[in-house]
Amino acid sequence: MTDDTDLNWRSEFQRLEGAYAPSTMRSYRSDVEAYEAWCADQDVAPFPADVDTVCRFLEDQGMQKAPSTVRRRLYAIRKVHRLLRLPDPTHDEDINLSLRRVRRSKAVRPKQAKGLTRDYLDRFLDTQPDTPRGLRNRAMLSLGYELLTRRSELVALRTEDLEERSDGTFRVLIRRSKADPFGEGRIAFTSQRTGDLLRAWLELRGPDILWLFCPVYQGKPVNRDLSTTTVKRLIKQAAREAGLDREDVDAFSSHSMRVGAAQDLLRRGFDTAAIMRAGGWKSVNVLARYLEQAEQNVWA
């Protein structure tokens, strides 16, 4: 295969823009580049690939990477073959066998974020200072917990997605998520406490900022969105300031609000179907991992 074909996949990837999330596009590019680098080291042509080449690549990657990463790299190779309209070797049975070998060689449970349950939430809220940034952080933590949001969903919220209700709560439209790539959205509701925190933040933030949550510099809100890493930093910092030990701090992640809220719902007697609706889960297997720790304490 000529160098021209090797280069074409990059231009062909432009056809994917808008059809996939930016994070998915970055992963695809990174995965194909890893495959190209491996092929160059093995002195084999990357495209069109043959079954043996892909199998060897997957099993070699399995020695270094998590099975989920190896599977994603297979999908990226498949996507390139389809975009370039090349014969696709990735559905061959030998490919499936290689993936099974990768999974069986690393039979480890996925790492689970520590749940930011209600008791942790209350402690984390108390750590926030009485400043504009502290006010924003309290509203973010409380809303993220009650809406069971992913970090990308939380920072993507806009003011127009909120509707204040007569009882002091808010109706919130979560427009797009990992499990909802076409933006059909889901509806969630806040408590009065979170409603009070949101109103206080919105009054300070002012009416002219598009994003619900925004950066605060020198005490003043700035009209742009937050990065998703802000959510992780906020949770980690709150855990440290709450006096938790290093092991617990390390166990928290940006997913912790979603995990902890799901665990609390189970303890309060909600069934799996209700929790899946509340958090927008499509897979009961994923939710089951979140609930394992809570189940240990249901009868305590």
C-alpha positions as CSV (number, residue, x, y, z in Angstrom):
1,M,0.0,0.0,0.0
2,T,1.3,3.4,-0.9
3,D,2.0,6.2,1.5
4,D,-0.9,8.1,0.0
5,T,-3.4,5.6,1.4
6,D,-1.7,5.8,4.8
7,L,-2.2,9.6,4.7
8,N,-5.8,9.5,3.4
9,W,-7.3,8.2,6.6
10,R,-6.6,11.5,8.3
11,S,-8.4,13.5,5.6
12,E,-11.2,10.9,5.6
13,F,-11.7,11.3,9.3
14,Q,-13.0,14.8,8.6
15,R,-16.2,13.0,7.4
16,L,-16.8,11.9,11.0
17,E,-16.8,15.5,12.4
18,G,-20.2,16.2,14.0
19,A,-21.2,12.6,13.9
20,Y,-19.1,11.6,16.9
21,A,-18.1,13.4,20.1
22,P,-14.8,15.3,20.1
23,S,-13.4,12.9,22.7
24,T,-14.3,9.9,20.5
25,M,-12.5,11.6,17.5
26,R,-9.4,12.2,19.6
27,S,-9.4,8.6,20.7
28,Y,-9.8,7.3,17.2
29,R,-6.9,9.3,15.9
30,S,-4.7,8.3,18.8
31,D,-5.6,4.6,18.3
32,V,-4.9,4.6,14.6
33,E,-1.6,6.4,15.1
34,A,-0.6,3.8,17.7
35,Y,-1.4,1.1,15.1
36,E,0.6,2.9,12.4
37,A,3.6,3.2,14.8
38,W,3.4,-0.5,15.6
39,C,3.2,-1.4,11.9
40,A,6.2,0.7,11.2
41,D,8.2,-1.0,13.9
42,Q,7.1,-4.4,12.5
43,D,7.9,-3.3,8.9
44,V,4.3,-4.1,7.7
45,A,1.8,-2.0,5.8
46,P,-1.0,-0.8,8.1
47,F,-3.7,-0.5,5.3
48,P,-5.2,-2.6,4.1
49,A,-4.5,-4.8,7.0
50,D,-4.6,-8.6,7.0
51,V,-6.0,-10.7,9.8
52,D,-2.7,-11.9,11.1
53,T,-1.4,-8.3,11.4
54,V,-4.4,-7.1,13.3
55,C,-4.3,-10.2,15.6
56,R,-0.6,-9.6,16.4
57,F,-1.2,-5.9,17.1
58,L,-4.2,-6.6,19.4
59,E,-2.3,-9.3,21.4
60,D,0.8,-7.1,21.7
61,Q,-1.3,-4.2,22.9
62,G,-3.0,-6.4,25.4
63,M,0.4,-6.8,27.2
64,Q,0.4,-3.1,27.9
65,K,-3.1,-1.7,27.7
66,A,-6.5,-2.4,29.3
67,P,-8.8,-4.7,27.3
68,S,-11.2,-1.8,26.8
69,T,-8.4,0.2,25.1
70,V,-7.5,-2.8,22.9
71,R,-11.1,-3.2,21.8
72,R,-11.4,0.5,21.1
73,R,-8.2,0.3,18.9
74,L,-9.8,-2.5,16.9
75,Y,-12.9,-0.3,16.3
76,A,-10.6,2.5,15.1
77,I,-8.8,0.2,12.6
78,R,-12.2,-1.0,11.4
79,K,-13.4,2.5,10.9
80,V,-10.4,3.4,8.8
81,H,-11.0,0.4,6.5
82,R,-14.6,1.4,6.1
83,L,-13.8,5.1,5.4
84,L,-11.2,4.1,2.8
85,R,-13.6,1.4,1.4
86,L,-10.9,-1.2,1.9
87,P,-11.5,-4.9,2.6
88,D,-12.2,-5.1,6.3
89,P,-10.4,-8.0,8.1
90,T,-11.7,-7.1,11.6
91,H,-14.7,-9.4,11.7
92,D,-12.7,-12.5,11.2
93,E,-13.1,-15.2,13.9
94,D,-9.4,-15.1,14.6
95,I,-9.8,-11.4,15.6
96,N,-12.5,-12.4,18.1
97,L,-10.2,-15.1,19.5
98,S,-7.4,-12.5,19.9
99,L,-9.7,-10.2,21.9
100,R,-10.7,-13.1,24.1
101,R,-7.1,-13.9,24.8
102,V,-6.5,-10.2,25.8
103,R,-9.5,-10.2,28.1
104,R,-8.6,-13.5,29.8
105,S,-5.0,-12.5,30.3
106,K,-6.1,-9.5,32.3
107,A,-9.0,-10.8,34.3
108,V,-9.2,-7.8,36.6
109,R,-12.3,-5.9,37.8
110,P,-12.7,-2.3,36.4
111,K,-11.5,0.3,38.9
112,Q,-14.5,1.8,40.6
113,A,-14.6,5.5,41.8
114,K,-15.4,6.0,45.4
115,G,-19.0,7.1,45.8
116,L,-19.7,10.7,46.8
117,T,-22.7,9.8,49.0
118,R,-24.9,12.3,50.8
119,D,-22.7,12.3,54.0
120,Y,-19.6,13.1,51.9
121,L,-21.6,15.7,49.9
122,D,-22.6,17.6,53.1
123,R,-19.0,17.6,54.3
124,F,-17.7,18.8,50.9
125,L,-20.2,21.6,50.8
126,D,-19.1,22.8,54.2
127,T,-15.5,23.1,53.0
128,Q,-16.4,25.7,50.4
129,P,-15.5,29.3,51.3
130,D,-17.9,32.2,51.3
131,T,-16.6,33.6,48.0
132,P,-18.0,33.7,44.5
133,R,-16.0,30.6,43.5
134,G,-17.1,28.8,46.7
135,L,-20.7,29.6,45.9
136,R,-20.3,28.2,42.4
137,N,-18.7,25.1,43.8
138,R,-21.5,24.4,46.3
139,A,-24.0,24.7,43.5
140,M,-22.0,22.4,41.2
141,L,-21.5,19.7,43.8
142,S,-25.1,19.7,44.9
143,L,-26.5,19.8,41.4
144,G,-24.1,17.1,40.1
145,Y,-25.1,14.8,42.9
146,E,-28.8,15.2,42.6
147,L,-28.9,14.9,38.8
148,L,-26.4,12.0,38.8
149,T,-24.5,13.7,36.1
150,R,-21.3,12.8,34.3
151,R,-18.8,15.6,34.4
152,S,-19.3,16.4,30.7
153,E,-23.0,16.8,31.3
154,L,-22.5,19.1,34.3
155,V,-20.2,21.5,32.6
156,A,-22.4,21.5,29.4
157,L,-25.5,22.8,31.2
158,R,-26.7,26.2,30.1
159,T,-29.0,28.6,31.9
160,E,-31.8,27.9,29.5
161,D,-31.7,24.3,30.5
162,L,-33.1,25.3,34.0
163,E,-36.8,26.0,34.7
164,E,-37.6,27.3,38.2
165,R,-40.7,25.7,39.8
166,S,-43.2,27.2,42.2
167,D,-41.9,25.1,45.1
168,G,-38.4,26.5,44.9
169,T,-36.9,23.5,43.0
170,F,-35.7,23.4,39.4
171,R,-36.5,21.2,36.5
172,V,-33.3,20.6,34.5
173,L,-32.9,19.4,30.9
174,I,-29.8,17.4,30.4
175,R,-29.5,17.6,26.6
176,R,-26.7,15.3,25.6
177,S,-24.7,12.6,27.3
178,K,-22.4,9.6,26.6
179,A,-25.5,7.4,26.4
180,D,-27.5,9.9,24.4
181,P,-25.3,10.9,21.5
182,F,-28.2,12.4,19.5
183,G,-29.2,14.8,22.2
184,E,-32.8,13.6,23.0
185,G,-32.1,14.6,26.6
186,R,-33.5,13.6,29.9
187,I,-35.3,15.5,32.6
188,A,-34.2,15.7,36.2
189,F,-35.3,17.7,39.3
190,T,-33.5,19.3,42.2
191,S,-34.3,19.6,45.9
192,Q,-35.1,22.9,47.5
193,R,-31.6,23.0,49.0
194,T,-30.0,22.7,45.6
195,G,-32.5,25.2,44.3
196,D,-31.4,27.8,46.9
197,L,-27.8,27.2,46.0
198,L,-28.5,27.6,42.3
199,R,-30.5,30.8,42.8
200,A,-27.7,32.3,44.9
201,W,-25.1,31.4,42.3
202,L,-27.3,32.7,39.4
203,E,-27.9,36.0,41.2
204,L,-24.1,36.5,41.7
205,R,-23.2,35.3,38.2
206,G,-25.7,37.6,36.4
207,P,-28.0,37.1,33.5
208,D,-25.6,37.6,30.6
209,I,-23.6,34.4,30.8
210,L,-24.6,31.5,28.5
211,W,-23.2,28.6,30.6
212,L,-24.8,27.6,33.9
213,F,-21.3,27.2,35.5
214,C,-18.4,29.3,34.4
215,P,-14.9,30.2,35.5
216,V,-14.4,32.8,38.3
217,Y,-11.4,35.0,38.1
218,Q,-10.5,37.5,40.8
219,G,-14.0,37.1,42.1
220,K,-15.8,37.8,38.8
221,P,-17.6,35.2,36.6
222,V,-16.2,34.9,33.1
223,N,-18.5,34.2,30.1
224,R,-17.1,30.8,28.9
225,D,-17.6,27.2,29.8
226,L,-15.6,25.1,32.2
227,S,-13.3,22.2,31.3
228,T,-14.3,18.8,32.5
229,T,-11.1,18.6,34.6
230,T,-12.6,21.3,36.8
231,V,-15.1,18.9,38.2
232,K,-12.4,16.4,39.1
233,R,-10.2,19.1,40.7
234,L,-13.1,20.4,42.7
235,I,-14.0,17.0,44.2
236,K,-10.4,16.1,45.0
237,Q,-9.8,19.5,46.7
238,A,-13.0,19.2,48.7
239,A,-12.0,15.8,49.9
240,R,-8.6,17.0,51.0
241,E,-10.1,20.0,52.8
242,A,-12.6,17.8,54.5
243,G,-9.7,16.1,56.2
244,L,-9.9,12.7,54.4
245,D,-6.8,10.6,54.2
246,R,-4.8,10.3,51.0
247,E,-6.2,6.9,50.1
248,D,-9.7,8.2,50.2
249,V,-8.8,11.4,48.3
250,D,-7.2,9.3,45.5
251,A,-10.3,7.1,45.3
252,F,-12.6,10.0,44.4
253,S,-13.0,11.0,40.8
254,S,-15.2,13.2,38.7
255,H,-17.6,10.1,38.4
256,S,-18.0,10.0,42.2
257,M,-21.1,12.1,42.4
258,R,-22.9,9.8,40.0
259,V,-21.7,6.7,41.8
260,G,-22.6,8.0,45.3
261,A,-26.1,9.2,44.3
262,A,-26.9,5.9,42.8
263,Q,-25.7,4.1,45.9
264,D,-27.9,6.4,48.1
265,L,-30.9,5.8,46.0
266,L,-30.5,2.0,46.4
267,R,-30.2,2.4,50.2
268,R,-33.4,4.4,50.2
269,G,-35.3,1.6,48.5
270,F,-35.4,2.6,44.8
271,D,-35.2,-0.3,42.4
272,T,-32.8,-0.7,39.6
273,A,-35.2,0.5,36.9
274,A,-35.9,3.7,38.8
275,I,-32.1,4.4,39.3
276,M,-31.4,3.7,35.6
277,R,-34.1,6.3,34.6
278,A,-32.7,8.8,37.1
279,G,-29.2,8.5,35.9
280,G,-29.8,7.8,32.2
281,W,-28.1,4.4,32.2
282,K,-28.7,2.1,29.3
283,S,-26.7,-0.9,30.7
284,V,-27.7,-2.6,33.9
285,N,-24.3,-4.2,34.1
286,V,-22.6,-0.8,34.4
287,L,-25.0,0.3,37.1
288,A,-24.6,-3.0,39.0
289,R,-20.9,-2.2,39.5
290,Y,-21.8,1.2,41.0
291,L,-24.3,-0.4,43.4
292,E,-22.1,-3.3,44.7
293,Q,-20.6,-1.2,47.6
294,A,-24.0,0.1,48.6
295,E,-25.5,-3.4,48.6
296,Q,-23.0,-4.4,51.3
297,N,-24.6,-1.9,53.6
298,V,-28.3,-2.2,52.7
299,W,-29.1,-4.3,55.8
300,A,-26.8,-2.6,58.2
